[in-house]
Amino acid sequence: MIIVAILAHLEDLDSGYRSAAYWALSKRHDGSLLAHFRSWLGHELGQEEPNGLFQLMIALDNLNEPVFAGDRTGYAYHEIELNRRDAKRYLTSFDREDTD
């Protein structure tokens, strides 16, 4: 029930609350949230707050999604440009799959 409420109102929240919600949802390791995580990742790419983007990347990584580039030896929220690069690459990979 709580998850349904979060899903229904997540985009209405400010960035701090969105980041907290992403963090909480990532701890569930729930594959049924994968499409939501991907959609929100695209939304967060357009925002200036890097924490939400990073929390979603961790959520996707928790689901064994290849969201972080293989050349990275670690992940940190303050690696803003690397995180943005990897998120764009990850989302772009779905665009290529759709055209194949």
Residue pairs with C-beta under 8 A, 6 or more apart in sequence:
3 25
3 28
6 21
6 24
6 25
7 36
10 18
10 21
10 40
11 18
11 43
13 21
15 47
15 49
15 51
15 52
16 51
18 40
18 44
18 52
19 49
19 51
19 52
19 55
22 37
22 40
22 52
22 55
22 56
22 59
23 55
23 58
23 59
25 33
25 36
25 37
25 59
26 37
26 55
26 56
26 58
26 59
26 62
27 62
29 62
29 63
31 63
33 59
33 63
34 60
34 63
34 65
37 56
37 59
37 60
37 63
37 65
38 60
38 91
38 94
40 52
40 56
41 53
41 56
41 57
41 60
41 67
41 87
41 90
41 91
42 91
44 52
44 53
44 56
44 87
45 53
45 84
45 87
45 88
45 91
47 53
50 77
50 78
50 80
50 83
50 84
51 77
53 83
53 84
53 87
54 75
54 76
54 77
54 83
56 87
57 67
57 68
57 75
57 83
57 86
57 87
58 75
60 67
60 90
61 67
61 68
61 75
65 90
66 90
67 86
67 87
67 90
68 75
68 86
69 82
69 85
69 86
69 89
72 82
72 86
75 83
77 83
